[in-house]
Amino acid sequence: MNKILIGVLGIFIVLLNLGFAGAATLNVGTGQTYTTIQSAIDAANTGDIISVGEGTYTENLVIKKNGISVIGKNKEKTIIDAKKTGSAIRIEANNVVISGFTIQNNGGSGKDDAGISLYKANNNMIANSIIVNNNVGISLYTSSNNNIISGNYIKSSGRYGIFIYTSNDNKIYNNNIESNQIGIYADSTSTNHIYSNNFIDNKDQAYDNSGKNSWDEEKSGNYWSSSKGSGAFVILGGANAKDNYPLSGTVSIKDVSVPTQSSSAEQKSQVAKAEGTTGKSSPGFAVSLAVVAIIVVAALKNRKRK
């Protein structure tokens, strides 16, 4: 066979493999490829979606890979139980999505231990989950910036519903923060945006020692069950820590659209679409095949001339 054709064939094989090297869905649960969530996380590549079936998973997950999505099938019936040991989920990565779980029973003595703990983790999303009976519900710890927390029920935490430590520019909205020792504790942090949440029956609703975080957004703040009037609601801690526009009624908490990493180019945002993906994607394959065809024709014409 002509050396040119051999080379073209090699290019074709490479392009064929690349065409099917896109994101995948890794299924977890009874009868699935993966029986633990951590094993799927360990096998995942950037852009992959881990789809977790209903059941209780006694695990302490650690995520150190950027750009993966871990999506539960049913937040009431897909449970991650830390069994009072460390964090249920610890994220040390960027662009991770967690959605659709009950997260419960974290333990440990570390300052950053929580139901979901983010450590030096940026641009992540924690959404549409029930985070209950933890020492700390969610921890944004040490340079965990530009994260989104939305659509969650965070309740019955022994210390803090949400703990923010030296982490900035996070958005916390559309959450029900209820019956925690302290609803949100912001320590040495600034420029976080906290609005459109319900703070209900926390022993202390919120604490902010810098007074440099925003507790209202565009004239819309939070609902405080302990508010006694229509004026600004004063946050414990810094002199300027207050919600200038407290809401008179509770916010209706809704599930939010979740951008899955495999479809970031088109920003497909529905979890249902993510769960329906079953294999590798090949968006550029048709173009690659056309290019190879042109090369083959040119090589054959050149061979005839000789």
C-alpha contacts under 8 A as a table, 3 or more apart, distances in Angstrom:
res1	aa1	res2	aa2	distance
1	M	5	L	6.75
1	M	6	I	6.71
2	N	5	L	5.25
2	N	6	I	6.37
3	K	6	I	4.97
3	K	7	G	6.17
4	I	7	G	5.06
4	I	8	V	6.15
4	I	299	A	6.64
5	L	8	V	4.93
5	L	9	L	6.03
5	L	296	V	6.98
5	L	299	A	6.91
6	I	9	L	5.09
6	I	10	G	6.31
7	G	10	G	5.07
7	G	11	I	6.34
8	V	11	I	5.04
8	V	12	F	6.17
8	V	292	V	7.16
8	V	295	I	7.12
8	V	296	V	6.71
9	L	12	F	5.00
9	L	13	I	6.30
10	G	13	I	5.20
10	G	14	V	6.35
11	I	14	V	5.16
11	I	15	L	6.15
11	I	292	V	7.65
12	F	15	L	5.13
12	F	16	L	5.99
12	F	289	L	7.48
12	F	292	V	6.27
13	I	16	L	5.00
13	I	17	N	6.29
14	V	17	N	5.25
14	V	18	L	6.20
15	L	18	L	4.94
15	L	19	G	5.93
15	L	285	F	7.43
15	L	288	S	6.43
15	L	289	L	7.86
16	L	19	G	5.09
16	L	20	F	6.79
16	L	285	F	7.00
17	N	20	F	5.47
17	N	21	A	6.32
18	L	21	A	4.97
18	L	22	G	7.73
18	L	282	S	7.90
19	G	22	G	7.22
19	G	281	S	7.34
19	G	282	S	4.57
19	G	283	P	7.08
19	G	284	G	6.14
19	G	285	F	4.82
19	G	288	S	7.97
20	F	280	K	5.44
20	F	281	S	5.71
20	F	282	S	5.02
20	F	285	F	7.88
21	A	280	K	6.23
21	A	281	S	6.95
21	A	282	S	7.17
22	G	47	G	7.87
22	G	262	S	7.76
22	G	280	K	5.24
22	G	281	S	4.86
22	G	282	S	6.33
23	A	45	N	7.70
23	A	46	T	7.58
23	A	47	G	5.25
23	A	48	D	4.88
23	A	49	I	7.56
23	A	262	S	5.34
23	A	279	G	7.64
23	A	280	K	5.56
23	A	281	S	6.18
24	A	47	G	7.56
24	A	48	D	4.98
24	A	49	I	6.32
24	A	262	S	7.67
24	A	277	T	7.36
24	A	278	T	6.71
24	A	279	G	5.22
24	A	280	K	5.06
24	A	281	S	7.43
25	T	48	D	5.83
25	T	49	I	4.67
25	T	50	I	5.74
25	T	51	S	6.67
25	T	274	A	7.95
25	T	275	E	7.55
25	T	277	T	6.07
25	T	278	T	5.53
25	T	279	G	6.35
26	L	33	T	7.52
26	L	34	Y	7.54
26	L	40	A	6.38
26	L	44	A	7.50
26	L	48	D	7.33
26	L	49	I	6.16
26	L	50	I	4.75
26	L	51	S	6.08
27	N	32	Q	5.93
27	N	33	T	6.25
27	N	34	Y	6.32
27	N	40	A	7.73
27	N	50	I	5.98
27	N	51	S	4.95
27	N	52	V	6.08
27	N	53	G	7.55
28	V	32	Q	5.57
28	V	33	T	6.51
28	V	34	Y	4.70
28	V	35	T	5.45
28	V	36	T	6.38
28	V	37	I	6.25
28	V	40	A	7.08
28	V	50	I	7.15
28	V	51	S	6.12
28	V	52	V	4.73
28	V	53	G	5.96
29	G	32	Q	5.28
29	G	33	T	7.81
29	G	34	Y	6.41
29	G	35	T	5.01
29	G	36	T	7.08
29	G	52	V	6.25
29	G	53	G	5.07
29	G	54	E	7.21
29	G	55	G	7.50
30	T	35	T	6.22
30	T	53	G	7.76
31	G	35	T	7.63
32	Q	35	T	6.52
34	Y	37	I	7.15
34	Y	39	S	6.50
34	Y	40	A	5.99
35	T	39	S	7.59
36	T	39	S	5.49
36	T	40	A	6.80
36	T	57	Y	7.14
37	I	40	A	5.25
37	I	41	I	6.29
37	I	50	I	7.86
37	I	52	V	7.23
37	I	57	Y	7.68
37	I	59	E	7.87
37	I	61	L	7.50
38	Q	41	I	4.90
38	Q	42	D	6.10
38	Q	59	E	7.65
38	Q	61	L	5.81
38	Q	62	V	7.35
39	S	42	D	5.09
39	S	43	A	6.32
40	A	43	A	5.08
40	A	44	A	6.02
40	A	50	I	6.73
41	I	44	A	5.12
41	I	50	I	7.32
41	I	63	I	6.94
44	A	48	D	5.97
44	A	49	I	7.92
44	A	50	I	7.83
44	A	68	I	7.42
45	N	48	D	5.65
45	N	65	K	7.39
45	N	68	I	7.18
46	T	65	K	6.82
46	T	66	N	5.88
46	T	67	G	4.92
46	T	68	I	5.58
46	T	261	Q	7.81
47	G	67	G	5.34
47	G	68	I	5.27
47	G	69	S	7.52
47	G	260	T	7.85
47	G	261	Q	4.70
47	G	262	S	4.55
48	D	67	G	7.56
48	D	68	I	5.28
48	D	69	S	6.56
48	D	261	Q	6.79
48	D	262	S	6.05
49	I	68	I	5.94
49	I	69	S	4.74
49	I	70	V	6.08
49	I	71	I	7.32
49	I	260	T	7.20
49	I	261	Q	7.33
49	I	262	S	7.19
49	I	274	A	7.13
50	I	68	I	7.56
50	I	69	S	5.97
50	I	70	V	4.71
50	I	71	I	6.09
51	S	70	V	6.21
51	S	71	I	5.07
51	S	72	G	6.05
51	S	73	K	7.04
51	S	275	E	6.11
52	V	70	V	7.33
52	V	71	I	6.05
52	V	72	G	4.75
52	V	73	K	5.98
52	V	78	T	7.40
53	G	72	G	6.36
53	G	73	K	5.41
53	G	74	N	7.76
53	G	78	T	6.63
54	E	72	G	7.35
54	E	73	K	6.14
54	E	74	N	6.42
54	E	77	K	5.35
54	E	78	T	4.42
54	E	79	I	7.54
55	G	77	K	6.06
55	G	78	T	5.07
55	G	79	I	6.18
56	T	77	K	7.61
56	T	78	T	6.12
56	T	79	I	4.62
56	T	80	I	5.97
56	T	81	D	6.98
57	Y	78	T	7.92
57	Y	79	I	6.03
57	Y	80	I	4.90
57	Y	81	D	6.13
58	T	80	I	5.95
58	T	81	D	4.83
58	T	82	A	5.96
58	T	83	K	6.94
59	E	80	I	6.51
59	E	81	D	6.32
59	E	82	A	5.72
59	E	88	A	6.51
60	N	81	D	7.93
60	N	82	A	5.70
60	N	85	T	7.68
60	N	86	G	6.99
60	N	87	S	5.97
60	N	88	A	4.55
60	N	89	I	5.85
60	N	90	R	7.65
61	L	87	S	7.59
61	L	88	A	5.94
61	L	89	I	4.61
61	L	90	R	6.05
62	V	89	I	5.98
62	V	90	R	4.83
62	V	91	I	6.04
62	V	92	E	7.61
63	I	89	I	7.60
63	I	90	R	6.17
63	I	91	I	4.81
63	I	92	E	5.99
63	I	93	A	6.61
64	K	91	I	6.35
64	K	92	E	4.95
64	K	93	A	4.93
65	K	68	I	6.90
65	K	92	E	7.78
65	K	93	A	5.69
65	K	94	N	7.63
66	N	93	A	5.10
66	N	94	N	4.91
66	N	95	N	5.81
66	N	96	V	6.27
67	G	93	A	7.93
67	G	94	N	6.35
67	G	95	N	4.61
67	G	96	V	5.03
67	G	97	V	7.76
67	G	261	Q	5.90
68	I	95	N	7.11
68	I	96	V	5.15
68	I	97	V	6.58
68	I	260	T	7.89
68	I	261	Q	6.20
69	S	96	V	5.66
69	S	97	V	4.52
69	S	98	I	6.18
69	S	260	T	6.06
69	S	261	Q	6.45
70	V	96	V	7.86
70	V	97	V	6.06
70	V	98	I	5.09
70	V	99	S	6.60
71	I	97	V	7.67
71	I	98	I	6.03
71	I	99	S	5.03
71	I	100	G	5.74
71	I	101	F	7.67
71	I	271	V	7.41
71	I	275	E	7.87
72	G	75	K	6.31
72	G	78	T	5.92
72	G	99	S	6.21
72	G	100	G	4.35
72	G	101	F	5.41
73	K	77	K	7.99
73	K	78	T	6.60
73	K	100	G	6.36
73	K	101	F	7.92
74	N	77	K	5.36
74	N	78	T	5.50
74	N	100	G	5.79
74	N	101	F	6.71
75	K	78	T	5.39
75	K	79	I	7.35
75	K	99	S	7.93
75	K	100	G	4.28
75	K	101	F	4.06
75	K	102	T	5.50
75	K	128	N	7.36
75	K	129	S	5.84
75	K	130	I	6.79
76	E	79	I	7.32
76	E	101	F	6.80
76	E	102	T	6.06
76	E	130	I	7.47
77	K	101	F	7.56
77	K	102	T	7.32
78	T	100	G	7.37
78	T	101	F	5.26
78	T	102	T	6.16
79	I	101	F	5.70
79	I	102	T	4.63
79	I	103	I	6.04
79	I	104	Q	7.59
80	I	88	A	6.56
80	I	101	F	7.07
80	I	102	T	6.20
80	I	103	I	5.05
80	I	104	Q	6.40
81	D	88	A	6.43
81	D	103	I	6.25
81	D	104	Q	5.09
81	D	105	N	5.84
81	D	106	N	7.42
82	A	85	T	5.62
82	A	86	G	6.91
82	A	87	S	6.47
82	A	88	A	4.66
82	A	104	Q	6.41
82	A	105	N	5.29
82	A	106	N	4.99
82	A	107	G	7.28
82	A	115	G	7.76
83	K	104	Q	7.98
83	K	105	N	5.46
83	K	106	N	6.44
83	K	107	G	7.37
84	K	105	N	5.10
84	K	106	N	4.63
84	K	107	G	3.91
84	K	108	G	6.84
85	T	88	A	7.91
85	T	105	N	7.88
85	T	106	N	5.77
85	T	107	G	4.41
85	T	108	G	5.28
86	G	106	N	5.75
86	G	107	G	4.80
86	G	108	G	4.39
86	G	109	S	7.64
86	G	110	G	7.69
86	G	113	D	5.66
86	G	114	A	7.13
87	S	90	R	5.95
87	S	106	N	5.27
87	S	107	G	6.60
87	S	108	G	7.43
87	S	113	D	5.03
87	S	114	A	4.85
87	S	115	G	5.29
87	S	116	I	6.25
87	S	117	S	6.44
88	A	103	I	6.80
88	A	104	Q	7.20
88	A	105	N	7.67
88	A	106	N	5.79
88	A	114	A	7.00
88	A	115	G	5.01
88	A	116	I	6.08
89	I	114	A	7.79
89	I	115	G	6.31
89	I	116	I	4.76
89	I	117	S	6.18
90	R	116	I	5.92
90	R	117	S	4.70
90	R	118	L	5.99
90	R	119	Y	7.47
91	I	96	V	7.99
91	I	116	I	7.66
91	I	117	S	6.11
91	I	118	L	4.83
91	I	119	Y	6.25
91	I	121	A	6.60
92	E	118	L	6.26
92	E	119	Y	5.29
92	E	120	K	6.11
92	E	121	A	5.29
93	A	96	V	6.92
93	A	120	K	7.42
93	A	121	A	5.06
93	A	122	N	7.00
94	N	121	A	5.37
94	N	122	N	4.86
94	N	123	N	5.68
94	N	124	N	5.87
95	N	122	N	6.74
95	N	123	N	5.02
95	N	124	N	4.63
95	N	125	M	7.44
95	N	261	Q	7.88
96	V	123	N	7.44
96	V	124	N	4.78
96	V	125	M	6.38
97	V	124	N	5.88
97	V	125	M	4.84
97	V	126	I	6.19
97	V	127	A	7.82
97	V	258	V	7.58
97	V	259	P	7.77
97	V	260	T	7.16
98	I	125	M	6.25
98	I	126	I	4.99
98	I	127	A	6.25
99	S	126	I	6.12
99	S	127	A	4.82
99	S	128	N	5.35
99	S	129	S	5.96
99	S	258	V	7.69
100	G	127	A	7.13
100	G	128	N	5.34
100	G	129	S	5.06
101	F	128	N	7.45
101	F	129	S	4.89
101	F	130	I	6.30
102	T	129	S	5.77
102	T	130	I	4.55
102	T	131	I	5.78
102	T	132	V	7.37
103	I	115	G	5.96
103	I	116	I	7.69
103	I	129	S	7.43
103	I	130	I	6.18
103	I	131	I	4.74
103	I	132	V	6.31
104	Q	115	G	6.19
104	Q	131	I	6.03
104	Q	132	V	5.15
104	Q	133	N	5.56
104	Q	134	N	5.68
105	N	115	G	7.12
105	N	132	V	7.33
105	N	133	N	5.44
105	N	134	N	4.75
105	N	135	N	7.46
106	N	113	D	7.43
106	N	114	A	5.84
106	N	115	G	5.20
106	N	133	N	7.69
106	N	134	N	4.89
106	N	135	N	6.09
106	N	136	V	7.54
107	G	113	D	6.99
107	G	114	A	7.21
107	G	134	N	7.03
107	G	135	N	6.15
108	G	113	D	6.29
109	S	113	D	7.07
110	G	113	D	5.23
112	D	117	S	6.29
112	D	118	L	7.89
112	D	119	Y	7.52
112	D	139	S	6.07
112	D	140	L	7.79
112	D	141	Y	6.09
113	D	116	I	7.78
113	D	117	S	6.02
113	D	136	V	7.12
113	D	139	S	7.15
114	A	117	S	5.16
114	A	134	N	6.78
114	A	135	N	6.42
114	A	136	V	4.64
114	A	137	G	5.52
114	A	138	I	5.59
114	A	139	S	5.83
115	G	131	I	6.78
115	G	134	N	5.86
115	G	135	N	7.60
115	G	136	V	6.26
115	G	137	G	4.92
115	G	138	I	5.80
115	G	139	S	7.91
116	I	137	G	6.53
116	I	138	I	4.85
116	I	139	S	6.39
117	S	138	I	5.80
117	S	139	S	4.70
117	S	140	L	6.41
117	S	141	Y	7.39
118	L	121	A	5.55
118	L	138	I	7.88
118	L	139	S	5.96
118	L	140	L	5.06
118	L	141	Y	5.94
118	L	144	S	6.41
119	Y	140	L	6.60
119	Y	141	Y	5.07
119	Y	142	T	6.05
119	Y	143	S	7.23
119	Y	144	S	5.97
120	K	141	Y	6.72
120	K	142	T	5.61
120	K	143	S	4.85
120	K	144	S	4.59
120	K	145	N	7.75
121	A	124	N	7.12
121	A	143	S	7.03
121	A	144	S	4.57
121	A	145	N	6.79
122	N	143	S	7.87
122	N	144	S	5.25
122	N	145	N	4.92
122	N	146	N	5.71
122	N	147	N	5.89
123	N	145	N	6.75
123	N	146	N	5.00
123	N	147	N	4.63
123	N	148	I	7.33
124	N	146	N	7.45
124	N	147	N	4.83
124	N	148	I	6.36
125	M	147	N	5.83
125	M	148	I	4.75
125	M	149	I	5.99
125	M	150	S	7.93
126	I	129	S	7.71
126	I	148	I	6.30
126	I	149	I	4.91
126	I	150	S	6.56
126	I	152	N	7.96
127	A	148	I	7.93
127	A	149	I	5.92
127	A	150	S	5.01
127	A	151	G	5.25
127	A	152	N	5.83
127	A	255	D	7.50
127	A	256	V	7.01
127	A	258	V	7.58
128	N	150	S	6.79
128	N	151	G	4.50
128	N	152	N	4.94
128	N	153	Y	7.90
128	N	254	K	7.93
128	N	255	D	5.26
128	N	256	V	6.73
129	S	151	G	6.92
129	S	152	N	4.82
129	S	153	Y	6.39
130	I	152	N	5.81
130	I	153	Y	4.77
130	I	154	I	6.20
131	I	134	N	7.43
131	I	137	G	5.93
131	I	152	N	7.24
131	I	153	Y	6.00
131	I	154	I	4.77
131	I	155	K	6.43
132	V	137	G	6.89
132	V	153	Y	7.76
132	V	154	I	5.95
132	V	155	K	5.06
132	V	156	S	5.73
132	V	157	S	6.60
133	N	137	G	7.89
133	N	155	K	6.84
133	N	156	S	5.04
133	N	157	S	5.30
133	N	158	G	7.28
134	N	137	G	5.58
134	N	156	S	7.03
134	N	157	S	4.87
134	N	158	G	6.41
135	N	157	S	5.14
135	N	158	G	4.58
135	N	159	R	5.55
135	N	160	Y	7.07
136	V	139	S	6.87
136	V	157	S	5.51
136	V	158	G	6.63
136	V	159	R	5.68
136	V	160	Y	4.88
136	V	161	G	5.68
136	V	162	I	6.63
136	V	163	F	7.14
137	G	154	I	6.29
137	G	155	K	7.50
137	G	157	S	6.04
137	G	160	Y	6.48
137	G	161	G	4.70
137	G	162	I	5.66
137	G	163	F	7.86
138	I	161	G	6.46
138	I	162	I	4.78
138	I	163	F	6.29
139	S	162	I	5.83
139	S	163	F	4.71
139	S	164	I	6.06
139	S	165	Y	7.91
140	L	143	S	7.97
140	L	144	S	5.63
140	L	162	I	7.75
140	L	163	F	6.11
140	L	164	I	4.78
140	L	165	Y	6.19
140	L	167	S	6.47
141	Y	144	S	5.77
141	Y	163	F	7.66
141	Y	164	I	6.07
141	Y	165	Y	4.93
141	Y	166	T	6.57
141	Y	167	S	6.31
142	T	165	Y	5.84
142	T	166	T	5.09
142	T	167	S	5.70
143	S	165	Y	7.95
143	S	166	T	5.90
143	S	167	S	4.62
143	S	168	N	7.15
144	S	147	N	7.23
144	S	166	T	7.80
144	S	167	S	4.99
144	S	168	N	7.04
145	N	167	S	5.38
145	N	168	N	5.01
145	N	169	D	5.66
145	N	170	N	5.74
146	N	168	N	6.83
146	N	169	D	4.97
146	N	170	N	4.51
146	N	171	K	7.08
147	N	169	D	7.50
147	N	170	N	4.82
147	N	171	K	6.31
148	I	170	N	6.01
148	I	171	K	4.90
148	I	172	I	6.05
149	I	152	N	7.43
149	I	170	N	7.97
149	I	171	K	6.30
149	I	172	I	4.84
149	I	173	Y	6.53
149	I	175	N	7.74
150	S	172	I	6.11
150	S	173	Y	5.28
150	S	174	N	5.19
150	S	175	N	5.63
150	S	255	D	7.92
150	S	256	V	6.99
151	G	173	Y	7.60
151	G	174	N	5.30
151	G	175	N	5.20
151	G	176	N	7.90
151	G	253	I	6.06
151	G	254	K	5.63
151	G	255	D	5.00
151	G	256	V	5.94
152	N	174	N	7.33
152	N	175	N	4.88
152	N	176	N	6.33
152	N	253	I	7.79
152	N	255	D	7.94
153	Y	175	N	5.95
153	Y	176	N	4.79
153	Y	177	I	6.26
153	Y	178	E	7.75
154	I	157	S	7.74
154	I	161	G	5.95
154	I	175	N	7.36
154	I	176	N	6.05
154	I	177	I	4.90
154	I	178	E	6.31
155	K	161	G	6.50
155	K	176	N	7.79
155	K	177	I	5.82
155	K	178	E	4.67
155	K	179	S	5.50
155	K	180	N	5.73
156	S	161	G	7.71
156	S	178	E	6.75
156	S	179	S	5.03
156	S	180	N	4.78
156	S	181	Q	7.71
157	S	160	Y	5.78
157	S	161	G	5.60
157	S	179	S	7.29
157	S	180	N	4.67
157	S	181	Q	6.41
158	G	180	N	6.33
158	G	181	Q	5.77
159	R	180	N	6.61
159	R	181	Q	4.93
159	R	182	I	6.14
160	Y	163	F	5.93
160	Y	180	N	6.11
160	Y	181	Q	5.87
160	Y	182	I	4.82
160	Y	183	G	5.71
160	Y	184	I	6.09
160	Y	185	Y	6.44
161	G	177	I	6.54
161	G	178	E	7.82
161	G	180	N	5.70
161	G	181	Q	7.57
161	G	182	I	6.38
161	G	183	G	4.80
161	G	184	I	5.71
161	G	185	Y	7.93
162	I	183	G	6.45
162	I	184	I	4.72
162	I	185	Y	6.34
163	F	184	I	5.93
163	F	185	Y	4.96
163	F	186	A	6.12
163	F	187	D	7.83
164	I	167	S	6.23
164	I	184	I	7.68
164	I	185	Y	6.20
164	I	186	A	4.72
164	I	187	D	6.06
164	I	189	T	7.04
165	Y	186	A	6.22
165	Y	187	D	4.95
165	Y	188	S	6.05
165	Y	189	T	6.04
166	T	187	D	6.63
166	T	188	S	5.22
166	T	189	T	4.65
166	T	190	S	7.86
167	S	170	N	7.58
167	S	189	T	5.58
167	S	190	S	7.37
168	N	189	T	5.95
168	N	190	S	5.47
168	N	191	T	5.62
168	N	192	N	5.44
169	D	190	S	7.29
169	D	191	T	5.11
169	D	192	N	4.46
169	D	193	H	6.81
170	N	191	T	7.63
170	N	192	N	4.84
170	N	193	H	6.17
171	K	192	N	6.14
171	K	193	H	4.87
171	K	194	I	6.15
172	I	175	N	7.46
172	I	192	N	7.83
172	I	193	H	6.16
172	I	194	I	4.82
172	I	195	Y	6.58
172	I	197	N	7.84
173	Y	193	H	7.95
173	Y	194	I	5.88
173	Y	195	Y	5.10
173	Y	196	S	5.22
173	Y	197	N	5.44
174	N	195	Y	7.48
174	N	196	S	5.33
174	N	197	N	4.98
174	N	198	N	7.75
174	N	251	V	7.24
174	N	252	S	7.83
174	N	253	I	5.56
174	N	254	K	7.10
175	N	196	S	7.49
175	N	197	N	4.88
175	N	198	N	6.37
175	N	253	I	6.23
176	N	197	N	5.92
176	N	198	N	4.83
176	N	199	F	6.57
176	N	200	I	7.63
176	N	253	I	6.91
177	I	180	N	7.41
177	I	183	G	6.01
177	I	197	N	7.21
177	I	198	N	5.83
177	I	199	F	5.05
177	I	200	I	6.29
177	I	202	N	7.77
178	E	183	G	6.95
178	E	198	N	7.62
178	E	199	F	5.94
178	E	200	I	4.69
178	E	201	D	5.85
178	E	202	N	5.72
179	S	183	G	7.72
179	S	200	I	6.52
179	S	201	D	5.08
179	S	202	N	4.43
179	S	203	K	7.04
180	N	183	G	5.54
180	N	201	D	7.61
180	N	202	N	4.79
180	N	203	K	6.54
181	Q	202	N	5.73
181	Q	203	K	5.03
181	Q	204	D	6.30
182	I	185	Y	6.54
182	I	202	N	5.79
182	I	203	K	5.94
182	I	204	D	4.71
182	I	205	Q	5.56
182	I	206	A	5.91
182	I	207	Y	7.55
183	G	199	F	6.74
183	G	202	N	5.70
183	G	203	K	7.87
183	G	204	D	6.56
183	G	205	Q	4.86
183	G	206	A	5.27
184	I	205	Q	6.91
184	I	206	A	4.79
184	I	207	Y	6.31
185	Y	206	A	5.87
185	Y	207	Y	4.82
185	Y	208	D	6.24
186	A	189	T	6.24
186	A	207	Y	5.96
186	A	208	D	4.69
186	A	209	N	6.69
186	A	210	S	7.94
187	D	208	D	6.27
187	D	209	N	5.87
187	D	210	S	7.16
188	S	209	N	6.59
188	S	210	S	5.96
189	T	192	N	7.65
189	T	210	S	6.53
189	T	212	K	7.38
189	T	213	N	7.39
190	S	210	S	6.84
190	S	211	G	7.59
190	S	212	K	4.78
190	S	213	N	4.80
191	T	212	K	6.06
191	T	213	N	4.67
191	T	214	S	6.42
192	N	213	N	5.00
192	N	214	S	6.03
193	H	213	N	6.41
193	H	214	S	4.92
193	H	215	W	6.27
193	H	216	D	7.28
193	H	217	E	7.31
194	I	197	N	7.51
194	I	213	N	7.73
194	I	214	S	6.01
194	I	215	W	4.78
194	I	216	D	6.32
194	I	217	E	7.69
194	I	221	G	7.82
194	I	222	N	7.86
195	Y	214	S	7.90
195	Y	215	W	5.65
195	Y	216	D	4.98
195	Y	217	E	6.03
195	Y	220	S	6.99
195	Y	221	G	4.93
195	Y	222	N	5.22
196	S	216	D	7.72
196	S	220	S	6.96
196	S	221	G	5.69
196	S	222	N	4.71
196	S	223	Y	7.15
196	S	251	V	6.46
197	N	221	G	7.83
197	N	222	N	4.98
197	N	223	Y	6.23
197	N	251	V	6.46
198	N	222	N	6.05
198	N	223	Y	4.80
198	N	224	W	6.35
198	N	225	S	7.87
198	N	250	T	6.01
198	N	251	V	6.16
199	F	202	N	6.88
199	F	205	Q	6.25
199	F	222	N	7.33
199	F	223	Y	5.94
199	F	224	W	4.94
199	F	225	S	6.24
200	I	205	Q	7.60
200	I	223	Y	7.94
200	I	224	W	6.26
200	I	225	S	5.00
200	I	226	S	7.62
201	D	205	Q	7.48
201	D	225	S	6.34
201	D	226	S	7.32
202	N	205	Q	5.10
204	D	207	Y	7.68
205	Q	224	W	7.59
205	Q	235	I	7.78
206	A	235	I	5.82
206	A	236	L	6.29
207	Y	235	I	5.78
207	Y	236	L	4.60
207	Y	237	G	5.47
208	D	211	G	5.71
208	D	213	N	7.61
208	D	235	I	6.62
208	D	236	L	6.18
208	D	237	G	4.93
208	D	238	G	5.81
208	D	241	A	6.22
209	N	236	L	7.52
209	N	237	G	4.28
209	N	238	G	4.38
209	N	241	A	7.76
210	S	213	N	7.46
210	S	237	G	7.22
210	S	238	G	5.06
210	S	241	A	7.49
211	G	237	G	7.18
211	G	238	G	4.39
211	G	239	A	6.14
211	G	240	N	4.72
211	G	241	A	4.13
211	G	242	K	7.71
212	K	240	N	7.25
212	K	241	A	6.98
213	N	241	A	7.24
214	S	217	E	7.14
214	S	243	D	7.70
215	W	221	G	6.11
215	W	222	N	7.31
215	W	241	A	7.76
215	W	242	K	6.40
215	W	243	D	4.88
215	W	244	N	7.56
216	D	219	K	6.39
216	D	220	S	5.41
216	D	221	G	3.79
216	D	222	N	6.76
216	D	243	D	5.61
216	D	244	N	6.54
216	D	245	Y	6.29
216	D	246	P	7.65
217	E	220	S	5.22
217	E	221	G	6.03
219	K	244	N	7.61
219	K	245	Y	5.64
220	S	245	Y	5.44
220	S	246	P	6.87
220	S	247	L	6.96
221	G	243	D	6.00
221	G	244	N	6.95
221	G	245	Y	4.85
221	G	246	P	4.75
221	G	247	L	5.99
222	N	243	D	7.26
222	N	245	Y	7.51
222	N	246	P	5.16
222	N	247	L	5.44
223	Y	246	P	5.80
223	Y	247	L	4.70
223	Y	248	S	6.51
223	Y	249	G	6.21
223	Y	250	T	5.57
223	Y	251	V	7.03
224	W	227	S	5.30
224	W	233	F	7.99
224	W	246	P	7.11
224	W	247	L	7.42
227	S	230	S	7.94
227	S	233	F	6.66
230	S	246	P	7.21
230	S	248	S	7.50
231	G	244	N	7.20
231	G	245	Y	7.45
231	G	246	P	7.51
232	A	242	K	6.47
232	A	243	D	5.49
232	A	244	N	4.36
232	A	245	Y	6.08
232	A	246	P	6.43
233	F	242	K	5.51
233	F	243	D	5.00
233	F	244	N	6.48
233	F	245	Y	7.80
233	F	246	P	6.40
234	V	241	A	6.37
234	V	242	K	4.35
234	V	243	D	6.44
235	I	238	G	7.68
235	I	241	A	5.13
235	I	242	K	4.90
235	I	243	D	7.28
236	L	241	A	7.06
237	G	241	A	6.84
238	G	241	A	5.25
243	D	246	P	5.83
247	L	250	T	7.22
257	S	269	S	5.23
257	S	270	Q	5.52
257	S	271	V	7.22
258	V	269	S	4.81
258	V	270	Q	5.81
258	V	271	V	6.11
259	P	263	S	7.51
259	P	264	S	6.84
259	P	267	Q	5.96
259	P	268	K	5.98
259	P	269	S	4.17
259	P	270	Q	6.95
259	P	271	V	7.82
260	T	263	S	5.86
260	T	264	S	6.49
260	T	267	Q	7.49
260	T	268	K	6.84
260	T	269	S	6.34
260	T	270	Q	7.93
260	T	271	V	7.46
260	T	274	A	6.58
261	Q	264	S	5.12
263	S	266	E	5.59
263	S	267	Q	5.60
263	S	268	K	5.60
264	S	267	Q	4.50
264	S	268	K	6.81
268	K	273	K	7.71
269	S	273	K	7.82
270	Q	273	K	5.48
270	Q	274	A	6.72
271	V	274	A	4.97
271	V	275	E	6.28
272	A	275	E	5.15
272	A	276	G	6.33
273	K	276	G	5.12
273	K	277	T	6.72
274	A	277	T	5.57
275	E	278	T	7.83
282	S	285	F	5.42
283	P	286	A	7.52
284	G	287	V	5.51
284	G	288	S	6.25
285	F	288	S	5.00
285	F	289	L	6.10
286	A	289	L	5.13
286	A	290	A	6.30
287	V	290	A	5.17
287	V	291	V	6.37
288	S	291	V	5.18
288	S	292	V	6.30
289	L	292	V	5.13
289	L	293	A	6.19
290	A	293	A	5.08
290	A	294	I	6.40
291	V	294	I	5.25
291	V	295	I	6.40
292	V	295	I	5.07
292	V	296	V	6.20
293	A	296	V	5.13
293	A	297	V	6.30
294	I	297	V	5.26
294	I	298	A	6.22
295	I	298	A	5.18
295	I	299	A	6.14
296	V	299	A	5.10
296	V	300	L	6.22
297	V	300	L	5.20
297	V	301	K	6.29
298	A	301	K	5.25
298	A	302	N	6.22
299	A	302	N	5.13
299	A	303	R	6.22
300	L	303	R	5.03
300	L	304	K	6.40
301	K	304	K	5.23
301	K	305	R	6.45
302	N	305	R	5.31
302	N	306	K	6.69
303	R	306	K	5.33
